[in-house]
Amino acid sequence: MASLVIAGLVLVPVLALVWQAAHGSEGLWGHLASHVLPYALSQTAILMAGVGVLTAGIGTGVAWLVVAHDFPGRRVLEWALLLPLAVPTYIVAYAYLDMLHPLGPFQSAVRAALGYDNPRDFRLPDIRSMTGAILLLGLVLYPYVYLPVRAMFMTQAANLVEVAHTLGTTRRQILWRVALPLARPAIAVGTSLALMETLNDIGASEFLGVQSLTISVYTTWVTRSDLAGASQIALAMLLLVVALISLERWARRKQRYSVSAQRARSMARQPLAGFARWGALCVCLLPVLLGFVLPAAYLAIEAWKRFQFAGLSARLLTEARNTFILSALATVAVLVCGLVIAYAARIFPQRGMQIIHRVASLGYAMPGTILALGILIAAGGLDRWIGQTAKGLLGIDPGLVLIGSGLALGFAYLVRFLAISAGSVEAGLTRIPRSYDQSARTLGQGITGTLRHVHLPLSKAALAAAGLLVFVDCMKELSATLLLRPLNFETLATHLYGEAARGTYEEAAIAALAIVLVGIPAVILLARVGRDTAR
């Protein structure tokens, strides 16, 4: 019953969006449909197509290099290639905007080297463009493809490669004819995740001047005060997400990939020599440098300068405390609900419970802006009902109970990241033999007792991993936090967004660095889990 209630709560934002969109937009929908939506759709399509090609190419290429070849630095690069996941897209955009500004350090150094004194005499192309957005998002999101594709390459049977060799196939042909066809599901899944993160992005797109659907939802609601129009655009985004997932599944509907587990072994790495070994090192090192090292180093330098100049302001400490408390409370709620969903699926493995599990995981596929808008509509209506009821019965107006207290924002985190918790806990429970459940029952333990004495102690590692991932994602989440945070309540992410929007980049360097440092342990955990799973 509890899992059914949780799944129903996940559907509330979608139903609220549909209800609000059905009420029309007071004559503005015609303007949106004619002038806003077509341009936003085209911009979003171009952005997603570019990011999809770039992430698939980089992620697949570096995965093949570190799995199939041996070259200097391979062991370090194998996990270092995941480091860009520690830097949210809006932080990378913020860092590069400041670094590549006409008056910034990079262009100033180039002009000094070329003998120019005035920025008007020489300046590089502006990074605020569609090309800049595609490059930066691709450099941050390629690990979504790299992680599953590397695992797929590591688990492919070596005998397939050896058979291909006996047929006269070269190493390059093995990549195109054997490895890539077998890795196609992993490439498709990783690219789909990267595209959904691209659709969810609000900070980087706005900073880089791309009018995506997410930006259109935000400006339609905030600037034009047209909640119904924003809901209609949000539903168009939701349809795009559904189409993206459906297309990915349809493309491989008739394909089956299986390898004999008894004879499967990893392929032998081919040592590279001469120019090839240093070329492989440079190819794998470049995404790490551009996607993590440069922005992180720049943030560290700017944060140190800011700290020496003004120290840690009381405002920044307050925002760090807000971020930690909100993320910690949301993580506890997400873990509890994820445990309920996963445990119910273990106890009742019927098809109905599988459907409930899928519904409860829908939130992760919804961009934060869509989710926040749906929750805003539902929470606003419930707040009005609470206010009217309290005023009629008690003669007092409690104000915005859900939105003003941050409960609506916490609920957004719960819906958004429930899939991470449920999936991680479910993976941990599947490693526990069902004979343990039967033994506990024979000793007089019920469902709750078995969970407390058997499953929770054996699933502590899975719960801890899920908690870390959810906590980091809550800290980095910008779209939902920007729309649902209470008045005069700022987190590190919203502080950074506000300073970057005003162009005062130096004020946000410490907040940006703090978010990056918190994200690094989660990336190390992902690298370790991916390596152990492949083994």
Stockholm file with secondary structure:
# STOCKHOLM 1.0

chainA/1-535         MASLVIAGLVLVPVLALVWQAAHGSEGLWGHLASHVLPYALSQTAILMAGVGVLTAGIGTGVAWLVVAHDFPGRRVLEWALLLPLAVPTYIVAYAYLDMLHPLGPFQSAVRAALGYDNPRDFRLPDIRSMTGAILLLGLVLYPYVYLPVRAMFMTQAANLVEVAHTLGTTRRQILWRVALPLARPAIAVGTSLALMETLNDIGASEFLGVQSLTISVYTTWVTRSDLAGASQIALAMLLLVVALISLERWARRKQRYSVSAQRARSMARQPLAGFARWGALCVCLLPVLLGFVLPAAYLAIEAWKRFQFAGLSARLLTEARNTFILSALATVAVLVCGLVIAYAARIFPQRGMQIIHRVASLGYAMPGTILALGILIAAGGLDRWIGQTAKGLLGIDPGLVLIGSGLALGFAYLVRFLAISAGSVEAGLTRIPRSYDQSARTLGQGITGTLRHVHLPLSKAALAAAGLLVFVDCMKELSATLLLRPLNFETLATHLYGEAARGTYEEAAIAALAIVLVGIPAVILLARVGRDTAR
#=GR chainA/1-535 SS CHHHHHHHHHHHHHHHHHHHHTTCCTTCHHHIIIIIHHHHHHHHHHHHHHHHHHHHHHHHHHHHHHHHEECTTHHHHHHHTTGGGGSCHHHHHHHHHHHTSTTSHHHHHHHHHHTCCSTTTCCCCCSCSHHHHHHHHHHHHTHHHHHHHHHHHHHSCHHHHHHHHHTTCCHHHHIIIIIHHHHHHHHHHHHHHHHHHHHHCCHHHHHTTCCCHHHHHHHHHHTSCCHHHHHHHHHHHHHHHHHHHHHHHHHTTTCCCCCCTTTCCCCCCEECCTHHHHHHHHHHHHHHIIIIIHHHHHHHHHHHHHHHHHCSCHHHHHHHHHHHHHHHHHHHHHHHHHHHHHHHHHHCCSHHHHHHHHHHTGGGGSCHHHHHHHHHHHHHHHHHHHHHHHHHHHSCCCCCHHHHHTHHHHHHHHHHHHHHHHHHHHHHHHTSCHHHHHHHHHTTCCHHHHIIIIIHHHTHHHHHHHHHHHHHHHHHCCHHHHHHCCTTCCCHHHHHHHHHHHTCGGGGHHHHHHHHHHHHHHHHHHHHHHHHHHC
#=GC SS_cons         CHHHHHHHHHHHHHHHHHHHHTTCCTTCHHHIIIIIHHHHHHHHHHHHHHHHHHHHHHHHHHHHHHHHEECTTHHHHHHHTTGGGGSCHHHHHHHHHHHTSTTSHHHHHHHHHHTCCSTTTCCCCCSCSHHHHHHHHHHHHTHHHHHHHHHHHHHSCHHHHHHHHHTTCCHHHHIIIIIHHHHHHHHHHHHHHHHHHHHHCCHHHHHTTCCCHHHHHHHHHHTSCCHHHHHHHHHHHHHHHHHHHHHHHHHTTTCCCCCCTTTCCCCCCEECCTHHHHHHHHHHHHHHIIIIIHHHHHHHHHHHHHHHHHCSCHHHHHHHHHHHHHHHHHHHHHHHHHHHHHHHHHHCCSHHHHHHHHHHTGGGGSCHHHHHHHHHHHHHHHHHHHHHHHHHHHSCCCCCHHHHHTHHHHHHHHHHHHHHHHHHHHHHHHTSCHHHHHHHHHTTCCHHHHIIIIIHHHTHHHHHHHHHHHHHHHHHCCHHHHHHCCTTCCCHHHHHHHHHHHTCGGGGHHHHHHHHHHHHHHHHHHHHHHHHHHC
//
